[in-house]
Structures are given as structure tokens and as C-alpha cells.
Amino acid sequence: VLQVIFSKYCNSSDIMDLFCIATGLPRNTTISLLTTDDAMVSIDPTMPANSERTPYKVRPVAIKQLSEREELIQSVLAQVAEQFSSPRAFKINELKAEVANHLAVLEKRVELEGLKVVEIEKCKSDIRKMREELAARSSRTNCPCKYSFLDNNKKLTPRRDVPTYPKYLLSPETIEALRKPTFDVWLWEPNEMLSCLEHMYHDLGLARDFNINPITLKRWLLCVHDNYRNNPFHNFRHCFCVAQMMYSMVWLCGLQEKFSQMDILILMTAAICHDLDHPGYNNTYQINARTELAVRYNDISPLENHHCAVAFQILAQPECNIFSSVSPHSFRQIRQSCLCLSLDADHTCAASHTGSCLCLSSDADRTCLKMILIKCCDISNEVRPMEVAEPWVDCLLEEYFMQSDREKSEGLPVAPFMDRDKVTKATAQIGFIKFVLIPMFETVTKLFPVVEETMLQPLWESRDRYEELQRTDDALKELQKKTDSLTSRGTEKSREKGRDVRRGEGNAIVR
């Protein structure tokens, strides 16, 4: 017995073909459908359904002879089907060539219409980094922190022609906002951030006082941009964030009245270069994993040493040397100060000199204050409005988790504050704000009282917000524990009841 299923939308001819195919008859055979009592059944969509107990019998009546016209049509259809089954019918190669030509025309048109060259190069750089990461994952020893840093000297020089670099004219509103700690650093593209940095050097009079060639300044900023990696946190936007906070503190605290122009130049340059070529893995990882940087610098602040080395390798290129017009003595002073600010691994030592910093009576006091200012700007995200600050926490945790995952896979020690299984956003921020950020900015407030309202107040609010978040998290955890406990008790009672029922049944059977 064969089963034939068809839709109610089939016509009689289609149903007849189905029966012919099921019974092995030619499709053009005329058939009759009979019941078990040899009663004829009409072949159409409304025919009554049957079952295995009441099957229909198929009886061939006659085989249709195709007319000459029908045979011709079937022959044509067969040839068309054969042609379409061949890839040549679609002219794939010709289509590929046509698409490639269209793409070439579009690319040329986009280029002629002034596509931002910086963005193109950034995309190429990202592709290269993705390829490096994929290659690194194929071998455990090829950690992105372990390969030779800056093997390719071409990376140190800008790959773009400076005159074609888009120039952004900053509006008066942007210029005013740029001087405030509340500036939203997430609204700007790399080109715009570069233009803002360029504006800072001109606005502070640094380009004028140190005779910095505007084209050289552009080249230097472009090269700095190219030597920041695409990390979740330690990237070029973080560089801009730190430099912008330093720039805002210059205006907010009147630092040009406390420091010389050379000190301001050192502060701005150190802020821009402070994390150059950061690999996304901190000093602890470098030392524990025995990376090339840790070996090169004998486990002594390998990242800070590397940032400084890259900064001065860039400045060693004549086309990027913004200090080319200063005297050799001044250059040594600038270099020494930048190294001191960047290589001071234990920034907390600066806070211990708070009393001496308040008078600024010596070079040591001024150096102490500059170290505090650099550190404050580097960790100043929570000073900004919540909608600007909070995304940085997510970025930092992503980079921490990336490192801790690698440390686990390589059998290295994992810091609890980096472990995705132990840390939360609230726990990560509360201690940092209370014991690092607030004391650091309180130190600055003693010398510059204006900082209290604009920077300390947001920190207190941020601390309170994260403590409230922590209380909420704890309450939810406690509620979850109670729910799990109740569920566990309910399950155990159900099991005991089931066991009692089975014992009762067993006893009844025995009786």
C-alpha cells in the first residue's frame, strides 16, 4: 500500500501524475481510481480521504500519445534546463569583471570626492592588526606582547601626505568646551581629535614660543596617532582624553602662572605620549610572561620604558621633531623631564610630598606637582559626567578580562580585580575612587581650590553612585540565595515525599 499526499490546491492532472509516479506508471497514462468495492472515485482535490484499511486501487486505462507540438515543447524545455544547469549560462566571469570595474569606478569617485585619508589608513591598520592577532592565536608563543616591537621603522613615520590632511575649523562653542573637564571625548573622530590637539598647542602659545613648524606639528600628531594600538582602553582616544584633561587643568588652575612655558610643553607632550604603543597587557603580565619588553628592560617598568622609547624614536625623525628649534640644552631638559614623568612607576610617592608641593619653592616641588598632575589626568575619567565616564569603565574591564583570560590559558597568576568571575563594575570602581582618585585630587585641591567644585564633587557623586549600585547588587545576590535555598528545600521535600510513597507501595505489595 502506497501513500499519496497532495495539497487541496492541486488540480486533477497533477493528482493523476502523482498516482502514476507512485505506482511506477508513465506520467501520461490515463488511470481510474477504484475503491475496494470496485466503485470508481473521481480524481480531484475534493476526493474523500481514505486509510490503510480502505485503500484505493489504481487501474491504467490508456497511455496518452504526445502530439508533435507537445513533443517539440518538451524538447525545448529540456534544452533550456540543460543550458541553465551550466555555469556558462550565467557568465560568472563576465559578471565578476563587471562588478570589479564598478567597484574601481566607485573607489575612484570616492577618492576624488575627498574621502578622509586618515580613516582609510586606520582601516588598513586595523586589518593588519587583526591579521597579526589571528596569526598569534595559531601559536601560544606568539603572544602580541612577545613579538619584536616596532620592527618596521615605517611605522614611525606618517604614511599620509600632510597637506591633504583634512583641516577642521573648530567652532567657538567647541573651543570653549575643550577647556572644560566636562568635554565629551566620545563625540569626535580621529581626524577631529588630531585637530583639537593641534589647536591646544597653538592656543597655549607653545607652537609660537618654541617655533614649532605647523606642518611638523601635524606630522608628529599623525605619527603619534599611528603608534597607538586599537586596544579596548589604551588607545588613541584615551591619549586624547588625558591630553584634553591636562589642557583643561592648565586653564582651570591657571598653570601658566605657576609653571614656565617649557613646563607646559612638557606636560602636554608627556600626556599625549604617555601610553604610546601600549600592547593592552600591563607590566605584571609582561614580567610574569617574560615578554621581550620585560627582558629588554630587566622587569623595571617595561611598559613605561617602552612608551618613552617610542616617543623619542618618533621625535628622532626630522620630519616629526617638534623640538627641532630648541637648543640642545633645552632638548636635554625636555627629554629628562618627560622621562621623569613617564618612568615614575610609583606615582603615590608624589602624594607623600604634598606639603612641599604646596609651596612650589624648588624644582623638586614643581616636578612633584607635575607628576601628580600627569597621574590625575591619566585616571581622570570619573571626573567627567557619568555618560562620558561610564563607557570607559566597560572599556577598561574588557581589557582587564582579555588579559586575565590569557593569563589563565598560560598558567600565569591572575589579579582578582581583573578576573571576570570575581569583579563587578561597582567593586572595581569603589575602592579605586575612594583610595586613589579622591586622595589624589584632594592633593591638587590644596593648591588649586577651584578643583574641588569641578573635579572633587563629581568624584564624590561617582563614589556614592557606585556604592548604591553595590548595595543593589548585594541585595539581588541575597535574594537569589534565598530563592535558591527555597527551591532546594522544595525539591528535597518532593524527593522525600516520593520516597515515602514508594515505600508505602512496597509495603502494600508485601502484604
C-alpha positions in Angstrom: 0.0 0.0 0.0 1.4 3.4 -1.0 0.5 6.7 0.5 0.0 9.8 -1.7 -0.4 13.2 -0.1 -1.3 16.3 -2.1 -2.5 19.9 -1.4 -6.0 21.0 -1.9 -4.7 23.5 -4.4 -3.6 20.7 -6.9 -5.6 20.2 -10.0 -6.8 16.8 -11.3 -4.0 16.4 -13.7 -1.4 17.0 -11.0 -3.1 14.4 -8.8 -3.2 11.9 -11.6 0.6 12.4 -12.2 1.2 11.7 -8.5 -0.6 8.5 -8.7 1.2 7.4 -11.8 4.6 8.2 -10.3 3.7 6.4 -7.0 2.7 3.2 -8.9 5.5 3.4 -11.5 3.4 4.2 -14.5 4.3 6.7 -17.2 3.1 10.2 -16.3 0.9 10.5 -19.4 -1.1 7.3 -18.5 -4.8 7.7 -18.1 -5.9 5.9 -14.9 -9.0 5.1 -13.0 -9.3 5.1 -9.2 -11.4 2.4 -7.6 -12.5 1.6 -4.1 -12.1 -1.9 -2.6 -15.7 -2.5 -3.9 -14.6 -1.5 -7.4 -16.6 1.7 -7.2 -15.0 4.5 -9.3 -13.7 7.5 -7.4 -13.4 11.0 -9.1 -9.8 12.2 -9.2 -9.9 15.8 -8.0 -8.8 17.8 -4.9 -12.2 17.1 -3.2 -12.0 13.3 -3.4 -12.6 11.7 0.0 -9.7 10.7 2.2 -9.1 7.0 2.9 -6.9 4.9 5.2 -4.8 1.7 5.0 -7.9 -0.3 5.7 -9.8 1.2 2.7 -7.1 1.8 0.1 -7.9 2.9 -3.5 -6.8 0.8 -6.4 -5.1 2.4 -9.5 -6.1 0.9 -12.8 -4.4 2.1 -16.0 -6.8 2.8 -18.9 -4.7 4.2 -21.7 -1.3 5.9 -22.4 -1.6 9.3 -24.0 0.2 9.9 -27.2 2.0 13.2 -27.2 1.3 15.4 -30.2 4.1 16.7 -32.3 3.6 20.1 -30.8 3.8 18.8 -27.2 7.0 16.8 -28.1 8.6 19.9 -29.5 7.7 21.9 -26.4 9.2 19.2 -24.1 12.3 19.1 -26.2 12.7 22.9 -26.0 12.2 22.8 -22.2 14.8 20.1 -21.9 17.4 22.2 -23.8 16.6 25.2 -21.7 17.1 23.2 -18.5 20.4 21.9 -19.8 21.6 25.4 -20.6 20.6 26.7 -17.2 22.4 23.8 -15.5 25.7 25.1 -17.0 27.6 27.9 -15.2 28.3 29.4 -18.5 24.7 30.4 -18.9 25.2 33.0 -16.1 28.5 34.3 -17.5 30.0 34.4 -14.0 33.4 35.6 -15.1 31.9 38.4 -17.1 29.8 39.4 -14.0 32.8 39.3 -11.8 34.7 41.6 -14.2 31.8 44.0 -14.4 31.5 44.1 -10.6 35.2 44.7 -10.3 35.0 47.5 -12.8 32.1 49.1 -11.0 34.0 48.9 -7.7 37.1 50.5 -9.2 34.9 53.4 -10.6 33.2 53.8 -7.2 36.6 53.8 -5.3 38.0 56.4 -7.7 34.9 58.5 -7.3 35.0 58.4 -3.5 38.7 59.3 -3.6 38.1 62.2 -5.9 35.2 63.4 -3.6 37.7 63.7 -0.8 37.4 60.5 1.3 39.2 61.0 4.6 42.6 59.5 4.0 43.2 59.1 7.7 40.2 56.8 8.0 41.4 54.6 5.1 44.8 54.2 6.7 43.1 53.4 10.0 41.1 50.7 8.4 44.2 49.2 6.8 46.0 49.4 10.2 43.1 47.6 11.9 43.2 44.9 9.2 46.9 44.4 9.7 46.4 44.2 13.5 43.6 41.6 13.0 45.9 39.5 10.8 48.6 39.7 13.5 46.2 38.7 16.2 44.9 35.7 14.1 48.5 34.7 13.4 49.3 35.0 17.1 46.4 32.7 18.1 47.8 29.9 16.0 50.7 29.6 18.4 50.8 30.2 22.1 54.3 31.6 21.9 53.3 34.3 19.5 51.6 36.5 22.1 51.1 40.0 20.7 53.2 41.2 23.6 56.1 39.0 22.7 56.9 39.9 19.1 59.5 42.4 18.4 58.1 45.8 18.9 58.4 48.4 16.1 60.4 46.1 13.8 59.0 48.1 10.9 60.6 51.5 11.0 58.0 52.7 8.5 55.5 52.7 11.4 57.4 55.6 13.0 56.7 58.0 10.1 53.3 59.1 8.9 52.0 57.3 5.9 50.0 60.2 4.7 50.8 63.4 2.9 50.2 66.2 5.4 48.9 68.9 3.0 45.9 66.6 2.2 45.1 66.0 5.9 41.6 67.4 6.5 41.7 70.7 8.5 38.7 71.1 10.8 37.8 74.6 11.8 36.7 74.4 15.5 33.6 76.4 16.3 33.7 78.9 19.2 31.5 76.5 21.2 33.9 73.7 20.7 36.9 75.8 21.6 35.2 76.9 24.8 34.0 73.3 25.7 37.6 72.0 25.0 38.8 74.0 28.0 36.5 72.2 30.5 36.7 68.8 32.2 33.1 68.1 31.1 34.2 67.8 27.4 32.6 64.8 25.8 35.5 62.8 24.2 33.2 60.2 22.6 31.7 62.6 20.0 34.9 63.1 17.9 36.5 61.1 15.1 40.3 60.6 15.0 40.8 63.5 12.5 38.8 65.8 14.7 40.8 64.8 17.8 44.0 65.4 16.0 42.8 68.9 15.0 41.8 69.6 18.7 45.3 68.5 19.8 46.8 70.8 17.2 44.6 73.7 18.4 45.8 73.1 22.0 49.5 73.7 21.0 48.6 76.9 19.2 46.1 78.1 21.9 48.7 77.7 24.7 51.3 79.6 22.7 53.6 76.5 22.5 53.9 76.5 18.7 54.8 80.2 18.8 57.2 80.2 21.8 59.1 77.1 20.7 59.0 77.9 17.0 57.2 74.6 16.1 56.6 74.3 12.4 52.8 73.8 11.8 53.5 71.1 9.3 55.9 69.3 11.6 53.3 69.5 14.4 50.8 67.8 12.1 53.2 65.1 11.1 54.1 64.5 14.7 50.5 64.2 15.8 49.7 61.8 12.8 52.7 59.6 13.8 51.6 59.5 17.4 48.1 58.5 16.3 49.5 55.7 14.1 51.5 54.3 17.1 48.6 53.8 19.4 47.1 50.4 19.1 43.4 49.5 18.8 43.0 48.3 22.4 39.7 48.5 24.2 41.1 51.1 26.7 44.7 52.1 26.0 44.1 53.6 22.6 44.4 56.9 20.8 41.1 58.2 22.3 42.5 57.6 25.8 45.6 59.6 24.7 43.3 62.4 23.6 41.3 62.1 26.8 44.3 62.5 29.0 45.7 65.4 26.9 42.4 67.2 26.9 42.1 66.9 30.7 45.6 68.3 31.1 44.7 71.2 28.7 41.6 71.9 30.8 43.6 71.9 34.0 46.0 74.4 32.5 43.1 76.8 32.0 41.1 75.9 35.1 44.1 76.1 37.5 46.0 78.9 35.8 49.0 76.6 35.4 50.7 79.1 33.1 51.1 81.4 36.1 52.7 78.6 38.2 54.9 77.0 35.5 57.1 78.1 32.7 56.1 77.6 29.1 58.6 74.8 28.9 56.9 73.0 31.8 53.5 73.4 30.0 55.1 72.0 26.8 56.5 69.0 28.8 53.1 68.4 30.5 51.2 68.4 27.2 53.7 66.3 25.3 54.0 63.8 28.1 50.2 63.5 28.3 50.0 62.8 24.6 52.8 60.2 24.5 52.3 58.6 27.9 50.9 55.2 26.5 52.4 55.0 23.1 52.3 51.5 21.5 50.6 50.1 24.7 50.0 46.3 23.9 46.9 46.1 26.1 48.6 43.9 28.7 50.1 45.5 31.9 53.5 45.3 33.5 52.5 42.4 35.7 51.7 40.3 32.6 54.9 41.4 30.8 57.1 40.3 33.8 55.2 37.0 34.5 55.1 36.1 30.9 58.8 37.1 30.4 58.0 39.1 27.3 60.6 40.8 25.1 59.8 44.1 26.8 60.3 42.7 30.3 63.6 41.1 29.3 64.8 44.2 27.5 64.1 46.5 30.5 65.0 43.9 33.2 61.5 43.8 34.7 61.7 47.6 35.6 58.6 49.4 34.4 58.8 47.7 30.9 55.8 49.5 29.5 56.7 53.0 30.7 60.2 52.5 29.3 58.7 51.4 26.0 56.3 54.3 25.8 59.2 56.7 26.3 61.4 54.9 23.8 58.7 55.0 21.1 58.1 58.7 21.8 61.7 59.7 21.3 62.1 57.4 18.3 59.3 59.4 16.7 61.0 62.7 17.6 64.2 61.3 16.1 62.6 61.5 12.7 63.5 65.0 11.4 60.0 65.5 9.8 58.4 64.7 13.1 60.7 66.6 15.5 58.6 69.4 17.1 61.7 70.3 19.2 64.0 70.9 16.3 64.2 74.6 17.0 65.1 74.4 20.7 68.7 74.5 21.9 70.5 71.2 22.8 70.4 72.2 26.4 66.6 72.8 26.3 66.1 69.5 24.5 68.0 67.6 27.2 65.8 69.3 29.8 62.6 68.4 27.9 63.8 64.8 27.5 64.9 64.4 31.1 61.5 65.8 32.4 59.5 63.6 30.0 61.4 60.6 31.1 61.0 61.5 34.8 57.2 61.9 34.4 56.7 58.8 32.4 59.1 56.5 34.2 58.0 57.3 37.7 56.3 54.0 38.3 55.3 54.7 41.9 53.2 57.8 41.5 52.0 57.5 45.0 55.3 58.8 46.2 54.3 62.1 44.8 51.4 62.3 47.2 53.7 61.9 50.1 55.3 65.2 49.2 52.0 67.1 49.4 53.3 69.6 51.9 56.4 70.5 49.9 54.4 70.7 46.7 52.1 73.3 48.1 54.9 76.0 48.2 56.5 75.2 44.8 59.7 76.7 46.1 62.1 74.4 44.2 62.4 72.4 41.0 61.8 69.2 43.0 58.5 70.6 44.2 57.4 71.6 40.7 58.5 68.1 39.4 56.4 66.5 42.2 53.4 68.6 41.2 53.8 67.7 37.5 53.9 64.0 38.4 50.6 64.4 40.4 49.0 66.3 37.5 50.0 63.7 34.9 48.7 60.9 37.1 45.4 62.8 37.8 44.8 63.3 34.1 45.7 59.7 33.3 43.0 58.4 35.7 40.5 61.3 35.4 37.6 59.5 33.7 35.4 59.6 36.7 35.8 63.4 36.9 33.8 63.7 33.7 30.0 63.5 33.5 28.5 60.0 34.1 27.5 59.5 30.5 31.1 60.2 29.4 32.8 58.3 32.3 30.9 55.1 32.4 31.8 53.7 29.0 35.4 54.0 30.0 34.8 51.5 32.8 33.4 49.0 30.4 36.4 49.5 28.1 38.9 49.0 31.0 37.1 45.9 32.2 37.2 44.5 28.7 40.9 45.0 28.5 41.4 43.5 32.0 39.3 40.4 31.1 41.3 40.0 27.9 44.5 39.9 30.0 43.1 37.6 32.7 41.8 35.1 30.1 45.2 35.0 28.6 46.9 34.6 32.0 44.6 31.7 32.8 45.3 30.0 29.4 49.1 30.4 30.0 49.0 29.3 33.7 50.0 32.7 35.0 48.8 34.4 38.2 45.6 36.3 37.8 44.8 39.5 39.7 41.4 39.4 41.4 40.4 42.8 40.1 40.9 41.6 36.5 39.1 38.3 36.8 35.8 38.3 35.0 34.5 35.7 37.5 35.2 37.9 40.6 35.0 41.5 39.7 31.9 43.7 39.0 31.7 47.3 37.8 30.8 48.5 41.3 33.6 46.6 43.1 36.1 47.7 40.5 35.3 51.4 41.0 34.5 51.9 44.7 38.0 51.2 46.1 39.7 52.9 43.2 37.7 56.1 43.6 37.9 56.2 47.5 41.6 55.3 47.9 43.3 56.6 44.7 41.2 59.2 42.9 39.8 61.2 45.7 43.1 61.5 47.7 45.0 62.4 44.5 42.6 65.2 43.6 42.4 66.4 47.2 46.1 66.9 47.0 45.6 69.2 43.9 42.7 70.9 45.6 45.0 72.1 48.4 47.0 74.1 45.9 44.1 74.9 43.5 40.8 75.2 45.4 38.8 75.6 42.2 39.4 71.9 41.6 37.0 71.0 44.5 33.8 72.0 42.7 34.7 70.9 39.2 36.6 67.7 39.9 36.2 66.5 43.5 32.5 67.0 43.6 31.9 64.6 40.6 34.2 62.1 42.2 32.1 62.1 45.5 29.0 61.7 43.4 30.5 58.9 41.4 31.6 57.1 44.6 28.1 57.4 46.1 26.5 56.1 42.8 28.8 53.0 42.7 28.2 52.3 46.4 24.5 52.4 45.8 25.0 50.1 42.8 27.0 47.8 45.1 24.2 47.7 47.7 21.7 46.9 44.9 23.9 44.1 43.7 24.3 42.7 47.2 20.5 42.8 47.7 20.0 40.9 44.5 22.5 38.3 45.4 20.9 37.8 48.8 17.5 37.4 47.2 18.9 34.9 44.7 20.4 32.9 47.6 17.1 32.8 49.4 15.3 31.8 46.2 17.8 29.0 45.5 17.5 27.9 49.1 13.7 27.7 48.9 13.9 25.9 45.6 16.4 23.4 47.0 14.1 22.7 50.1 11.1 22.3 47.9 12.9 19.8 45.7 14.2 17.9 48.7 10.7 17.7 50.2 9.3 16.4 46.9 12.0 13.7 46.8 11.2 12.6 50.4 7.5 12.5 49.6 8.2 10.4 46.5 10.4 8.0 48.6 7.6 7.7 51.2 5.0 6.9 48.5 7.3 4.2 47.0 7.9 2.7 50.5 4.1 2.6 51.1 3.6 0.9 47.7 6.3 -1.6 48.5 4.8 -2.5 51.9 1.3 -2.9 50.3 2.8 -5.4 47.8 4.5 -7.4 50.5 1.2 -7.8 52.4 
